[in-house]
């Protein structure tokens, strides 16, 4: 069984959509980081998205017993395309119907020059499957993003994208999912130790 410990990166304090745009994380809450670190298994693999906010969060979770894997570009956040860096209000003015559909009926709806939920989920699922196959009996700490984690919540619960998006994933929270062969179990979601 592979046990995934998904950690959402530290806060960015951005007030706009942040997808593939590379913005830093605020990792000044040392107490929260210590609690997260204490909650995670020591003997685990550690992987992160290749965006700086995930890399630096993984850096503060590194321990001697945790083997660091190469950064995983397929664990990047949802690709918002032209909307990345825009305030949600401005997106709804620029593309009212498209932006409404993207959030209320996610799936195949795609932002301009971005990717749909389904395309992102396929990208992320392929990377997770690859790591499950390579490490079938490991604990994996994966530092990633809101959308990435929710694609795996969707997979574990067997729900549609809209139901997955209804879940909250806080910065520096952990979500644990166990994968045994093809059986997925959501152990806990959005745990803030």
N, C-alpha and C positions, 0 to 999 in steps of 0.2 A: 504494500500500500504506500502510495506517495501522499504525504501530508503537506498541503500548501498553507503557508502563513503569509497572506497578502497584507502588505503594509502600504497605506497611502502616504505618499511623500509629505514632507513638512509644508506648512502654509506658504503661499506666494504673496498674499495680500493684494493680488490683482483684482480689479473690479470689472474686468472684461473677460471674454471667453479665452481660455488658454488651452490650446491643443498641442500642436507640434512646435509652437513657439517656445524657445528655450529661455525660461526665466528661472531665477534662483529661488530656493526655498529658505524660509526663515527657520533656523534650527537653534534659536536662542533659548527655547524652553527646555533646559537641561533636565528638569525634574520629569517632564513628560517623556523625554527620550530615555531616561533611566528606567522609568516604569515599563515602557514598550520593550526595551532591551531585556529587562528581567522577566517579561512575559513570554519571550520567544525562546525556543530551544537553543542550547549552546552548540550542540552537535548537529549543525544544519548547513546546507548549501545556501549561499546568498547570491541573489541575482537582482539586477535592476534594469529598468528601462534605460535607454541611452541618453535621456534628457537630463540636464544638470540637476534639476530639482529632485529627481529620483536617485541619481548617482550620489549626491552629497548626503542624502538621507541614508542610503545604504552604507556610506562611509562611517556614519556615526553608529551604525548597528554592527559594524565589523568587530569580530573578536577572533582570537587565535584559533579557536576550535571551529569557527565558521569558514568554510572554504568558499572563496569568492569565485563565481563564474563570470565569464565575459558578459558585458552589458548586452541586453537583448533589445534590439531595435523594434522587434515586433510587439514589445510591451509598451510602446508609445501610447499616449492618450488618443482618444478619438480625433480624427483629422477634420477640423472645422473649416479648412480651406480659407476662402476669402473672409469668413467671419472671425477667424482667429485674431484677437486683439481688439475686437469690437465689443461694445457694451450690448447686452441682450436687447435693450430698448431700441438701439440703433439698427440692430439686425431685423427686429420686427417691423421697423419702418421701411427699411430697404427691401426686404423680402417677406411681407406679411404672411402670405399663405404658406410659402415654403418653410419659414421658420416655425410657424404653428404646427405644421405637419411633422417637421423633424422631431419635435418634442412630444407631440400628442399621439402620433402614429409612427413611432420609430420602426425601423426595419430597413426598407429599401430607399427611404427618402435621403437624398444626398445634398449637402450644401455645395454651393459653387466651388469647384476645384478641391472639394474635400472627399470624404468617404461616408457611406451610409453606415448605420449601426451593424447591419448584416455583414458588410465588407470588413469592418473593423473586427467584429466577432470572429470571422473566419481567419483573419490574420493572427489574432491573439490565440484562438483555439489551436491553430497549427503549431505555434510555439510551445504552448502548454503540453500538447500531445508529444512533441519532440522531447521535451524535458521529462515527461512521465516515462517515456520509453527508455531514455538514457539513465534515469535514476528511479527505478521502480519501487525501491524501499527506503526512500530518503524523506527527510523533512526539508522543504524548500521555503526559504524566506524570500519573497518576491516583492520588491519595492516598486510600486507602479502608481497608477492614476485612477481616479474616480471611475471613468468609463471602462477601463481595463478590468478592474475588480468586479464591476457590475456584469460584465459579459460572463464571468465565471460564476457569479451568483445565479445568473440566468441559466447557465448550463447545469449547475447543481440542483436547482429547484425545478428545472424543466418548464419554465414559464416564458411568456412572450417578452419582447424588449420593453414594452411599456410597463409591465409589472416589475421587471428588474430595475427600471429607472425610478420606481417609487421608493426604493431603498436609499437610505442615507449612508454615505461613506465619509466620515470625518477625516481631516488630516491627522496623521500619526495614529490612526486606528488600525486594528488588525481584524482580518476576516479569515477564518480557518475553514478549509475545504479538504476533505479526504477523498482520494481516488483509489479504488480497489478494482482493478481490471476496468470494467466499464460502468462501475457503480460509483456515483458521485454523492457525497453527503456534505451538506452545509452544516458545519459544527457550530460556528458562531459568526455573526456578522457585525461589523462596525463596533468592535469591542475597544473601549478606551480604558486601558488599565490605569 
